[in-house]
Amino acid sequence: QWEEYTDKSAFAPTGSAAMDDAQINVLISQRYSQDELIKREDIGIEVNNRIVTLSGSVTSAEMAVRAIAIAKDTMGVSRVIYRLVIISLRQSGELKPYSHTE
């Protein structure tokens, strides 16, 4: 089961104009590339109508939490859906999604 974060206040445009999906994607990508730990992870970012979907693999639950927190904290994001697999779980032959209750 995938988890998702919703910030109802983020649905209202802020400033002179709401950010578009491409701008949000660039901001998150920049923040990931500047983070010494996250930039090593294999995380895909998709943005559609200010809803961010993170997918790919990370090396630990802590990295998943960090990646999700960065996305949540990015201006213009209304929701974050995450479908991240922790690499260490692959070694046992099982692929399990990272699940986090907030």
NORHUNOR-V488933 format. One record per run of one state. SS is the DSSP state (hx for helix, st for strand, lp for the rest). FROM is the first residue (numbers start at 0). TO is the last residue. If there is no record, write none. Layout:
ss = [SS SS]
from = [FROM FROM]
to = [TO TO]
This chain:
ss = [lp st lp hx lp hx lp hx lp st lp st lp hx lp st hx lp st lp]
from = [0 2 6 7 11 20 34 37 40 41 48 50 58 60 72 78 86 90 96 97]
to = [1 5 6 10 19 33 36 39 40 47 49 57 59 71 77 85 89 95 96 101]
